[in-house]
Amino acid sequence: MFAERAPWGHRALFKVSRCPYGTSSAQSPSTAILGYFWGESFSGTFGMATARISAYLPPDIDPTKAALAFGRRALPKLKEELQCPELLTQQRALMALCDLLHDPEKAYEAVALGFLDSLKTLLVHQDQTVRQKTTEALSVMALHSVGREGLIRSGVISALAGLLDDPVDICRKNTHQVFNMLAKLPEGAGGVLRAGLIPPLVLKLKTELDEIQELILDTLSNCLRVEVSEALAAGALTVLKEKLSHPSAAIRNKAAWVLLEISSHAEGKVAVCEEGAIPALVRLLEDTEPEVQVNSAGALMFAIVTPQGRTSAMAAEAIPPLLALVAEETSKARLNAIKALTLLAELPEGRSTLLEHRDTFQRCLHDPSEAVQRAAEIAIAVIDWKPFCSRDLS
């Protein structure tokens, strides 16, 4: 039996040939079959499995047998095949379409030919392979600007909402990839908000796989830049506070970024303090990942603008870890940390503590970054400020 690497998908799985007998020098048939059904990659033994969402397709669907018409007739013929009642014809047409849509010109042509309406009808198909390849086609189209615009105009966001509970992992992952790409545009973020997807997305953070959680957090970070009331009402802060202690650095980082976006709104600042998220953000200032430090310092900087936020930060002993970030010349979080300390210096106890570390800010005046230099100047001015007293007039 001969085995070859599967030519599609992001998984390092094997496709076993149709020869019914013999042995494979790379992988046994039973291992390949288990890899398909369990959605895991194997390297010959069960102990080498990695839990990743698989895009591997059933072995009876051969993409090389999808017949393409020549030239301009290729996409119109595929559109006809998508509407064919024969399941295998639809599956092969979708596989060929996914390959073609990587070309921006083909994506433009597909939008013009009305492919989006055809794909929307296939999202509710009972066959999981059809749903998988349909959502993949939409995610590929979302990579192109013309595709994103077409997806927003055609109402695909609302149509995809029904796949949030799809039993197939890869279908849900493709769906969230589309939401993530569309939310990067103001019109797309508005579309997600209008579709009422914020509460279910917050809810899915509790149960989804880590890969999908990362996509949801990316989508929320862009949508909550526009409006936060729905997320706050859905209990987003409680969920995000839990994600700040997640084992995955990527999830911790993205959760801190979402909190930063929430804290940029007036109502978000108050909610972050009331939910008790500031101590969790302070703990992340000492995280081993630099990006986590950057976003947690940024979220803290926005949250402590309010008097209640500054009081909470002082109670959580935020000054020492913030000073450590300022003193570290290579820290990416340096600018955010200086701005956060400037806010804490407005409190008498904060100013008293920071006066002893004035040299730390003084060294920042020679930083290569002009933004850091300017922030250090402001911090020193706030730390050196003394309350006005009538005795000064004499």
Sine and cosine of phi, psi and omega as CSV:
sin_phi,cos_phi,sin_psi,cos_psi,sin_omega,cos_omega
0.00,0.00,0.65,-0.76,-0.02,-1.00
-0.96,-0.28,0.58,-0.82,0.02,-1.00
-0.78,-0.63,0.58,-0.81,0.02,-1.00
-0.66,-0.75,0.38,-0.93,0.03,-1.00
-0.91,0.41,0.68,-0.74,0.03,-1.00
-0.90,0.43,0.76,-0.66,-0.13,-0.99
-0.99,0.14,0.04,1.00,0.00,-1.00
-0.72,-0.69,0.22,-0.98,0.06,-1.00
0.99,0.11,0.13,-0.99,-0.05,-1.00
-0.96,-0.28,0.15,0.99,-0.05,-1.00
-0.99,-0.14,0.55,-0.84,0.04,-1.00
-1.00,-0.02,0.85,0.52,0.04,-1.00
-0.98,-0.18,0.11,-0.99,-0.03,-1.00
-0.90,-0.43,0.54,-0.84,0.14,-0.99
-0.96,-0.29,0.86,-0.51,-0.05,-1.00
-1.00,-0.01,0.69,-0.72,-0.03,-1.00
-0.92,0.39,0.21,-0.98,-0.08,-1.00
-0.98,0.21,-0.04,1.00,0.03,-1.00
-0.87,0.49,0.86,-0.51,-0.13,-0.99
-0.97,0.23,-0.26,0.97,-0.05,-1.00
-0.77,-0.63,0.13,-0.99,0.04,-1.00
0.98,-0.21,-0.11,-0.99,-0.04,-1.00
-0.78,-0.62,0.42,-0.91,0.03,-1.00
-0.96,-0.26,0.72,-0.70,0.02,-1.00
-0.97,0.24,-0.27,0.96,-0.05,-1.00
-0.97,-0.26,-0.60,0.80,-0.08,-1.00
-0.27,-0.96,0.61,-0.79,0.01,-1.00
-0.98,0.22,0.43,-0.90,0.01,-1.00
-0.86,0.51,-0.62,0.79,-0.03,-1.00
-0.90,0.45,-0.61,0.79,0.02,-1.00
-0.92,0.39,-0.66,0.75,0.02,-1.00
-0.90,0.44,-0.66,0.75,0.00,-1.00
-0.91,0.41,-0.69,0.73,0.05,-1.00
-0.88,0.47,-0.62,0.79,0.04,-1.00
-0.88,0.48,-0.61,0.79,0.01,-1.00
-0.94,0.34,-0.76,0.66,-0.10,-0.99
-0.96,0.29,-0.54,0.84,-0.03,-1.00
-1.00,-0.01,-0.17,0.99,-0.01,-1.00
0.93,0.38,0.55,0.84,-0.01,-1.00
-0.78,-0.62,0.37,-0.93,0.05,-1.00
-0.98,-0.18,0.63,-0.78,-0.02,-1.00
-0.83,-0.56,0.52,-0.86,0.09,-1.00
-0.87,-0.50,0.59,0.81,0.08,-1.00
0.95,-0.31,-0.40,0.92,0.01,-1.00
-0.75,-0.67,0.42,-0.91,-0.03,-1.00
-0.94,0.35,-0.44,0.90,-0.06,-1.00
-0.95,0.31,-0.21,0.98,-0.05,-1.00
-1.00,-0.09,0.21,0.98,-0.07,-1.00
-0.94,0.35,0.58,-0.82,0.10,-0.99
-0.81,-0.59,0.72,-0.70,-0.08,-1.00
-0.99,0.12,1.00,-0.05,0.05,-1.00
-0.76,-0.65,0.50,-0.87,0.02,-1.00
-0.94,0.33,0.81,-0.59,-0.08,-1.00
-1.00,-0.04,0.66,-0.75,0.11,-0.99
-0.97,-0.26,0.22,0.98,-0.04,-1.00
-0.94,0.35,0.67,-0.75,-0.08,-1.00
-0.98,-0.21,0.34,-0.94,0.07,-1.00
-0.82,0.57,0.53,-0.85,-0.10,-0.99
-0.94,0.34,-0.21,0.98,-0.05,-1.00
-1.00,0.01,0.07,1.00,0.02,-1.00
-0.94,-0.34,0.96,-0.27,-0.09,-1.00
-0.97,-0.22,0.94,-0.34,-0.04,-1.00
-0.91,0.42,-0.37,0.93,-0.02,-1.00
-0.95,0.32,-0.25,0.97,-0.02,-1.00
-1.00,-0.08,0.07,1.00,0.05,-1.00
-0.98,0.20,0.94,-0.34,-0.06,-1.00
-0.97,0.24,0.77,-0.64,0.04,-1.00
-0.94,-0.34,0.69,-0.73,0.09,-1.00
-0.97,0.26,0.30,-0.95,-0.07,-1.00
-0.99,0.13,0.64,-0.77,0.18,-0.98
0.87,0.49,-0.75,-0.66,-0.11,-0.99
-0.94,0.35,-0.23,0.97,-0.04,-1.00
-0.99,0.13,-0.18,0.98,-0.11,-0.99
-0.86,0.50,-0.83,0.56,-0.06,-1.00
-0.93,0.36,-0.68,0.73,0.06,-1.00
-0.84,0.54,-0.61,0.79,0.01,-1.00
-0.93,0.37,-0.64,0.77,0.04,-1.00
-0.90,0.44,-0.59,0.81,0.03,-1.00
-0.89,0.45,-0.64,0.77,0.05,-1.00
-0.90,0.44,-0.64,0.77,-0.03,-1.00
-0.94,0.34,-0.48,0.88,0.05,-1.00
-0.90,0.43,-0.46,0.89,-0.01,-1.00
-1.00,-0.06,0.06,1.00,0.00,-1.00
-0.95,0.31,0.65,-0.76,0.00,-1.00
-0.94,0.33,-0.27,0.96,-0.01,-1.00
-0.98,0.21,0.84,-0.55,-0.10,-0.99
-0.87,0.49,-0.73,0.68,-0.06,-1.00
-0.88,0.47,-0.58,0.81,0.04,-1.00
-0.90,0.44,-0.68,0.73,0.04,-1.00
-0.89,0.45,-0.69,0.72,-0.01,-1.00
-0.88,0.47,-0.72,0.69,-0.01,-1.00
-0.93,0.38,-0.59,0.81,0.04,-1.00
-0.90,0.43,-0.64,0.77,0.01,-1.00
-0.92,0.40,-0.61,0.79,0.02,-1.00
-0.91,0.41,-0.67,0.74,0.05,-1.00
-0.91,0.41,-0.62,0.78,0.00,-1.00
-0.89,0.45,-0.67,0.74,0.00,-1.00
-0.86,0.51,-0.62,0.79,0.03,-1.00
-0.93,0.38,-0.67,0.74,-0.05,-1.00
-0.93,0.37,-0.57,0.82,-0.12,-0.99
-0.94,0.35,-0.19,0.98,0.08,-1.00
-0.92,0.38,-0.35,0.94,0.07,-1.00
-0.99,0.11,0.86,-0.51,-0.02,-1.00
-0.83,0.56,-0.57,0.82,0.01,-1.00
-0.92,0.40,-0.62,0.78,0.03,-1.00
-0.93,0.36,-0.59,0.81,0.05,-1.00
-0.90,0.44,-0.67,0.74,0.04,-1.00
-0.88,0.47,-0.70,0.72,-0.01,-1.00
-0.91,0.42,-0.63,0.78,0.00,-1.00
-0.90,0.44,-0.65,0.76,0.05,-1.00
-0.90,0.44,-0.69,0.73,-0.01,-1.00
-0.91,0.42,-0.54,0.84,-0.02,-1.00
-0.99,0.13,-0.02,1.00,0.04,-1.00
0.99,0.16,0.46,0.89,0.00,-1.00
-0.89,0.45,-0.48,0.88,-0.09,-1.00
-0.90,0.44,-0.60,0.80,0.05,-1.00
-0.91,0.41,-0.62,0.78,0.03,-1.00
-0.91,0.41,-0.65,0.76,-0.01,-1.00
-0.93,0.36,-0.58,0.82,0.01,-1.00
-0.87,0.48,-0.62,0.79,0.00,-1.00
-0.93,0.36,-0.45,0.89,-0.03,-1.00
-0.99,0.14,-0.18,0.98,-0.01,-1.00
-0.91,0.41,-0.39,0.92,-0.01,-1.00
-0.97,-0.23,0.25,0.97,-0.01,-1.00
-0.90,0.44,0.58,-0.82,-0.03,-1.00
-0.96,0.27,-0.33,0.95,-0.01,-1.00
-1.00,0.10,0.79,-0.61,-0.07,-1.00
-0.93,0.36,-0.52,0.85,0.03,-1.00
-0.92,0.39,-0.63,0.78,0.05,-1.00
-0.89,0.45,-0.70,0.72,0.01,-1.00
-0.91,0.42,-0.64,0.77,-0.01,-1.00
-0.88,0.48,-0.77,0.64,-0.05,-1.00
-0.95,0.30,-0.48,0.88,0.07,-1.00
-0.92,0.39,-0.73,0.69,0.03,-1.00
-0.92,0.39,-0.54,0.84,0.07,-1.00
-0.91,0.41,-0.67,0.74,0.03,-1.00
-0.87,0.49,-0.66,0.75,0.02,-1.00
-0.92,0.39,-0.62,0.78,0.01,-1.00
-0.93,0.37,-0.56,0.83,0.06,-1.00
-0.93,0.36,-0.66,0.75,0.03,-1.00
-0.89,0.46,-0.55,0.84,0.00,-1.00
-0.93,0.37,-0.21,0.98,0.05,-1.00
-0.96,0.27,-0.33,0.95,-0.04,-1.00
-0.97,-0.26,0.59,-0.81,-0.02,-1.00
-0.87,0.49,-0.66,0.75,0.02,-1.00
-0.91,0.41,-0.55,0.83,0.04,-1.00
-0.93,0.37,-0.68,0.73,0.02,-1.00
-0.88,0.47,-0.69,0.73,0.02,-1.00
-0.89,0.46,-0.67,0.75,0.01,-1.00
-0.91,0.42,-0.65,0.76,0.01,-1.00
-0.89,0.45,-0.64,0.77,0.00,-1.00
-0.92,0.39,-0.69,0.72,-0.03,-1.00
-0.92,0.38,-0.54,0.84,-0.13,-0.99
-1.00,0.09,-0.05,1.00,0.02,-1.00
0.97,0.24,0.45,0.89,-0.01,-1.00
-0.92,0.40,-0.49,0.87,-0.04,-1.00
-0.85,0.52,-0.74,0.67,0.01,-1.00
-0.91,0.41,-0.59,0.80,0.00,-1.00
-0.92,0.40,-0.58,0.81,-0.01,-1.00
-0.96,0.27,-0.34,0.94,-0.04,-1.00
-0.84,0.54,-0.49,0.87,0.00,-1.00
-0.94,0.34,-0.21,0.98,-0.02,-1.00
-1.00,-0.10,0.07,1.00,0.01,-1.00
-0.89,0.46,-0.43,0.90,0.01,-1.00
-0.94,-0.33,0.34,0.94,-0.01,-1.00
-0.88,0.47,0.68,-0.73,-0.02,-1.00
-0.94,0.35,-0.26,0.97,-0.04,-1.00
-1.00,-0.08,0.85,-0.53,-0.08,-1.00
-0.84,0.54,-0.72,0.70,-0.10,-1.00
-0.92,0.39,-0.49,0.87,0.06,-1.00
-0.91,0.41,-0.69,0.72,0.02,-1.00
-0.92,0.40,-0.64,0.77,0.01,-1.00
-0.89,0.46,-0.72,0.70,0.04,-1.00
-0.87,0.49,-0.63,0.77,0.01,-1.00
-0.87,0.49,-0.72,0.69,-0.01,-1.00
-0.94,0.34,-0.46,0.89,0.10,-1.00
-0.91,0.41,-0.62,0.79,0.05,-1.00
-0.91,0.43,-0.74,0.67,0.03,-1.00
-0.84,0.54,-0.68,0.73,-0.03,-1.00
-0.88,0.47,-0.72,0.70,-0.01,-1.00
-0.92,0.39,-0.66,0.75,-0.03,-1.00
-0.93,0.36,-0.58,0.82,-0.04,-1.00
-0.93,0.37,-0.25,0.97,0.05,-1.00
-0.93,0.36,-0.35,0.94,0.07,-1.00
-1.00,-0.08,0.61,-0.79,0.06,-1.00
-0.83,0.56,-0.62,0.78,0.01,-1.00
-0.92,0.39,-0.60,0.80,0.02,-1.00
-0.94,0.35,-0.67,0.75,0.05,-1.00
-0.88,0.47,-0.65,0.76,0.06,-1.00
-0.90,0.44,-0.60,0.80,0.04,-1.00
-0.90,0.44,-0.64,0.77,0.04,-1.00
-0.91,0.43,-0.66,0.75,0.02,-1.00
-0.91,0.41,-0.70,0.72,-0.02,-1.00
-0.92,0.40,-0.49,0.87,0.01,-1.00
-0.97,0.23,-0.04,1.00,0.01,-1.00
0.93,0.37,0.54,0.84,-0.10,-0.99
-1.00,0.01,-0.18,0.98,-0.07,-1.00
-0.89,0.45,-0.76,0.65,0.03,-1.00
-0.85,0.53,-0.73,0.68,0.03,-1.00
-0.91,0.41,-0.53,0.85,0.04,-1.00
-0.91,0.40,-0.66,0.75,0.06,-1.00
-0.88,0.47,-0.66,0.75,0.01,-1.00
-0.90,0.44,-0.63,0.78,-0.03,-1.00
-0.93,0.38,-0.36,0.93,0.05,-1.00
-0.88,0.47,-0.39,0.92,-0.03,-1.00
-0.98,0.18,-0.44,0.90,-0.19,-0.98
-0.85,-0.53,-0.32,0.95,-0.13,-0.99
-0.96,0.27,0.29,-0.96,0.10,-1.00
-0.91,0.42,0.41,-0.91,-0.07,-1.00
-0.85,0.53,-0.66,0.75,0.01,-1.00
-0.84,0.54,-0.68,0.74,-0.03,-1.00
-0.97,0.25,-0.55,0.84,0.06,-1.00
-0.86,0.52,-0.64,0.77,0.02,-1.00
-0.88,0.48,-0.67,0.75,0.02,-1.00
-0.92,0.40,-0.64,0.77,0.02,-1.00
-0.89,0.45,-0.68,0.73,0.01,-1.00
-0.90,0.44,-0.63,0.78,0.07,-1.00
-0.88,0.47,-0.70,0.72,0.00,-1.00
-0.89,0.45,-0.71,0.71,0.00,-1.00
-0.90,0.44,-0.61,0.79,-0.02,-1.00
-0.88,0.48,-0.59,0.81,0.02,-1.00
-0.98,0.20,-0.61,0.79,-0.03,-1.00
-0.95,0.30,-0.62,0.79,-0.05,-1.00
-0.97,0.24,-0.15,0.99,0.16,-0.99
-0.92,0.39,-0.44,0.90,-0.04,-1.00
-1.00,0.00,-0.72,0.69,-0.11,-0.99
-0.38,-0.92,0.66,-0.75,-0.12,-0.99
-0.86,-0.51,-0.17,0.99,-0.15,-0.99
-0.88,0.48,-0.66,0.75,0.00,-1.00
-0.90,0.44,-0.66,0.75,-0.01,-1.00
-0.91,0.41,-0.66,0.75,0.01,-1.00
-0.90,0.43,-0.66,0.75,0.02,-1.00
-0.91,0.41,-0.47,0.88,-0.02,-1.00
-1.00,0.09,0.04,1.00,0.02,-1.00
0.99,0.16,0.51,0.86,-0.05,-1.00
-0.89,0.47,-0.60,0.80,-0.07,-1.00
-0.91,0.41,-0.60,0.80,0.04,-1.00
-0.89,0.45,-0.69,0.73,-0.01,-1.00
-0.93,0.37,-0.70,0.72,-0.05,-1.00
-0.91,0.42,-0.59,0.80,0.03,-1.00
-0.88,0.47,-0.59,0.80,0.06,-1.00
-0.93,0.38,-0.60,0.80,-0.03,-1.00
-0.94,0.35,-0.32,0.95,0.02,-1.00
-0.92,0.40,-0.30,0.95,0.05,-1.00
-0.93,-0.35,0.33,0.94,-0.01,-1.00
-0.93,0.37,0.57,-0.82,0.02,-1.00
-0.87,0.49,-0.48,0.88,-0.03,-1.00
-0.99,0.16,0.83,-0.56,0.03,-1.00
-0.90,0.44,-0.58,0.82,0.00,-1.00
-0.89,0.46,-0.66,0.75,0.00,-1.00
-0.94,0.33,-0.65,0.76,0.07,-1.00
-0.86,0.51,-0.69,0.72,-0.03,-1.00
-0.89,0.45,-0.73,0.68,-0.04,-1.00
-0.94,0.34,-0.56,0.83,0.06,-1.00
-0.90,0.43,-0.65,0.76,0.06,-1.00
-0.90,0.43,-0.58,0.81,0.01,-1.00
-0.92,0.39,-0.65,0.76,0.05,-1.00
-0.90,0.44,-0.65,0.76,0.05,-1.00
-0.90,0.44,-0.57,0.82,0.08,-1.00
-0.87,0.49,-0.71,0.71,0.01,-1.00
-0.91,0.42,-0.64,0.77,0.04,-1.00
-0.90,0.44,-0.67,0.74,-0.04,-1.00
-0.94,0.34,-0.25,0.97,0.03,-1.00
-0.97,0.25,-0.20,0.98,0.06,-1.00
-0.99,-0.16,0.54,-0.84,-0.04,-1.00
-0.86,0.51,-0.72,0.69,-0.01,-1.00
-0.93,0.36,-0.47,0.88,0.03,-1.00
-0.93,0.37,-0.63,0.77,0.02,-1.00
-0.85,0.52,-0.71,0.70,-0.01,-1.00
-0.90,0.43,-0.69,0.72,-0.04,-1.00
-0.91,0.42,-0.63,0.78,0.01,-1.00
-0.88,0.48,-0.66,0.75,0.02,-1.00
-0.93,0.38,-0.71,0.70,-0.05,-1.00
-0.92,0.40,-0.52,0.85,-0.02,-1.00
-0.98,0.19,-0.20,0.98,0.00,-1.00
0.97,0.24,0.53,0.85,-0.03,-1.00
-0.99,0.12,-0.28,0.96,-0.08,-1.00
-0.90,0.44,-0.70,0.72,0.06,-1.00
-0.85,0.53,-0.59,0.81,0.03,-1.00
-0.92,0.40,-0.63,0.78,0.04,-1.00
-0.92,0.40,-0.61,0.79,0.03,-1.00
-0.89,0.46,-0.65,0.76,0.03,-1.00
-0.89,0.46,-0.57,0.82,-0.02,-1.00
-0.95,0.31,-0.23,0.97,0.04,-1.00
-0.89,0.45,-0.34,0.94,0.01,-1.00
-0.96,-0.27,0.29,0.96,0.03,-1.00
-0.90,0.44,0.45,-0.89,-0.02,-1.00
-0.97,0.23,-0.30,0.95,-0.02,-1.00
-1.00,-0.07,0.84,-0.55,-0.03,-1.00
-0.85,0.53,-0.62,0.78,-0.03,-1.00
-0.91,0.40,-0.58,0.82,0.05,-1.00
-0.90,0.44,-0.65,0.76,0.03,-1.00
-0.89,0.46,-0.67,0.74,-0.02,-1.00
-0.87,0.49,-0.78,0.62,-0.08,-1.00
-0.95,0.31,-0.57,0.82,0.04,-1.00
-0.93,0.36,-0.63,0.78,0.07,-1.00
-0.91,0.41,-0.60,0.80,0.04,-1.00
-0.92,0.39,-0.69,0.72,0.03,-1.00
-0.90,0.44,-0.64,0.77,0.02,-1.00
-0.91,0.42,-0.65,0.76,0.00,-1.00
-0.85,0.52,-0.69,0.72,0.02,-1.00
-0.95,0.32,-0.63,0.77,-0.12,-0.99
-0.94,0.35,-0.53,0.85,-0.10,-0.99
-1.00,-0.03,0.27,0.96,0.13,-0.99
-0.89,0.45,-0.57,0.82,-0.01,-1.00
-0.99,0.15,0.47,-0.89,0.05,-1.00
-0.84,0.54,-0.64,0.77,0.02,-1.00
-0.89,0.45,-0.62,0.78,0.02,-1.00
-0.91,0.41,-0.66,0.75,0.01,-1.00
-0.91,0.42,-0.64,0.76,0.03,-1.00
-0.89,0.45,-0.66,0.75,0.02,-1.00
-0.90,0.43,-0.64,0.76,0.00,-1.00
-0.92,0.40,-0.64,0.77,0.04,-1.00
-0.91,0.42,-0.63,0.78,0.03,-1.00
-0.91,0.41,-0.50,0.86,0.01,-1.00
-1.00,0.06,0.08,1.00,0.02,-1.00
0.84,0.55,0.84,0.55,-0.05,-1.00
-0.98,0.18,-0.35,0.94,-0.12,-0.99
-0.90,0.44,-0.75,0.66,-0.03,-1.00
-0.84,0.54,-0.76,0.65,0.02,-1.00
-0.92,0.39,-0.50,0.86,0.05,-1.00
-0.93,0.37,-0.66,0.75,0.05,-1.00
-0.89,0.45,-0.59,0.81,0.03,-1.00
-0.89,0.46,-0.61,0.79,0.03,-1.00
-0.94,0.34,-0.59,0.81,0.02,-1.00
-0.93,0.37,-0.62,0.78,-0.03,-1.00
-0.95,0.31,-0.37,0.93,-0.01,-1.00
-0.99,0.10,0.95,-0.31,-0.12,-0.99
-0.90,0.44,-0.44,0.90,-0.03,-1.00
-1.00,-0.05,0.04,1.00,-0.06,-1.00
-0.94,0.34,0.77,-0.64,0.07,-1.00
-0.96,0.30,-0.36,0.93,-0.04,-1.00
-1.00,0.04,0.12,0.99,-0.13,-0.99
-0.85,0.53,-0.73,0.68,-0.05,-1.00
-0.90,0.44,-0.74,0.68,0.01,-1.00
-0.88,0.47,-0.62,0.79,-0.01,-1.00
-0.91,0.41,-0.66,0.75,0.02,-1.00
-0.89,0.46,-0.69,0.72,-0.01,-1.00
-0.91,0.42,-0.62,0.78,0.03,-1.00
-0.91,0.42,-0.67,0.74,0.02,-1.00
-0.92,0.40,-0.54,0.84,0.06,-1.00
-0.88,0.48,-0.64,0.77,0.04,-1.00
-0.92,0.39,-0.65,0.76,0.01,-1.00
-0.93,0.36,-0.42,0.91,0.02,-1.00
-0.94,0.34,-0.21,0.98,0.05,-1.00
-0.97,0.24,-0.26,0.97,0.10,-0.99
-1.00,0.02,0.64,-0.77,-0.02,-1.00
-0.82,0.58,-0.68,0.73,-0.01,-1.00
-0.94,0.34,-0.52,0.86,0.05,-1.00
-0.94,0.35,-0.69,0.72,0.01,-1.00
-0.89,0.45,-0.66,0.75,0.00,-1.00
-0.87,0.49,-0.66,0.75,-0.01,-1.00
-0.94,0.35,-0.67,0.74,-0.10,-1.00
-0.97,0.25,-0.36,0.93,0.08,-1.00
-0.87,0.50,-0.51,0.86,0.01,-1.00
-0.97,0.26,-0.22,0.97,-0.03,-1.00
-0.87,-0.50,0.48,0.88,-0.02,-1.00
-0.87,0.49,-0.55,0.84,-0.02,-1.00
-0.89,0.45,-0.50,0.86,0.02,-1.00
-0.88,0.48,-0.66,0.75,0.03,-1.00
-0.97,0.25,-0.54,0.84,0.00,-1.00
-0.88,0.48,-0.62,0.78,0.02,-1.00
-0.92,0.39,-0.45,0.89,0.00,-1.00
-0.94,0.33,-0.25,0.97,0.02,-1.00
-0.92,0.40,-0.29,0.96,0.01,-1.00
-0.96,-0.29,0.26,0.97,0.00,-1.00
-0.92,0.39,0.59,-0.81,0.04,-1.00
-0.86,0.51,-0.45,0.89,-0.03,-1.00
-1.00,0.08,0.82,-0.58,0.04,-1.00
-0.91,0.42,-0.54,0.84,0.01,-1.00
-0.91,0.42,-0.64,0.76,0.04,-1.00
-0.92,0.40,-0.67,0.75,0.03,-1.00
-0.85,0.52,-0.73,0.68,-0.03,-1.00
-0.91,0.41,-0.66,0.75,0.02,-1.00
-0.90,0.44,-0.62,0.79,0.02,-1.00
-0.92,0.40,-0.63,0.78,0.04,-1.00
-0.87,0.49,-0.71,0.70,0.00,-1.00
-0.91,0.42,-0.67,0.74,0.00,-1.00
-0.87,0.49,-0.70,0.71,-0.01,-1.00
-0.90,0.45,-0.65,0.76,0.02,-1.00
-0.89,0.46,-0.64,0.77,0.01,-1.00
-0.94,0.34,-0.65,0.76,-0.01,-1.00
-0.91,0.41,-0.62,0.79,-0.04,-1.00
-0.98,0.19,-0.21,0.98,-0.06,-1.00
-0.89,0.45,0.63,-0.78,0.03,-1.00
-0.84,-0.54,0.64,-0.77,0.02,-1.00
-0.87,0.50,0.60,-0.80,0.00,-1.00
-0.94,0.33,0.68,-0.73,0.00,-1.00
-0.74,-0.68,0.59,-0.81,-0.01,-1.00
-0.89,0.46,-0.41,0.91,0.00,-1.00
-0.91,0.42,-0.39,0.92,-0.03,-1.00
-0.93,0.36,-0.28,0.96,-0.03,-1.00
-0.99,0.15,-0.35,0.94,-0.07,-1.00
-0.99,0.12,0.00,0.00,0.00,0.00
